[in-house]
């Protein structure tokens, strides 16, 4: 399993992915998982995706929810779920990254995106309390996916 954080830790709630990776490292919640922070390089995501494994992508995303709410969804749902992708301000967002991966035949079968609704994305700010409080929820969403994935790939266990 690979868990990829997207975002900039120096821009307030945009650093939620890195905060989740830190919590996973501290708790060893997913032993053996590869943890990668690609910062704001959505194009790097294409290279980081691993076939035949569960890939989890964590990002702050405007989904029209209350600040701190987290949701898991699939690459096919990115365009419907995310209203404003901060990465697309740099010319290349998550929807484009997953589209490119699909065109190149590099989009794994098993990808979960966990979006967290930001409250504030401003330079030199840490996570807001609401988004920091979402970190355990993100980990719970990933755990539920891992359990579902194991049942699908190893029925009867």
HELIX and SHEET records of a PDB file:
HELIX    1   1 UNK A   12  UNK A   15  5                                   4    
HELIX    2   2 UNK A   16  UNK A   27  1                                  12    
HELIX    3   3 UNK A   42  UNK A   48  1                                   7    
HELIX    4   4 UNK A   75  UNK A   77  5                                   3    
HELIX    5   5 UNK A   78  UNK A   81  1                                   4    
HELIX    6   6 UNK A   86  UNK A   90  5                                   5    
HELIX    7   7 UNK A   94  UNK A  103  1                                  10    
HELIX    8   8 UNK A  129  UNK A  132  1                                   4    
HELIX    9   9 UNK A  135  UNK A  153  1                                  19    
SHEET    1   A 5 UNK A  34  UNK A  37  0                                        
SHEET    2   A 5 UNK A   2  UNK A   5  1                                        
SHEET    3   A 5 UNK A  55  UNK A  60  1                                        
SHEET    4   A 5 UNK A 111  UNK A 116  1                                        
SHEET    5   A 5 UNK A  70  UNK A  73 -1                                        
END                                                                             
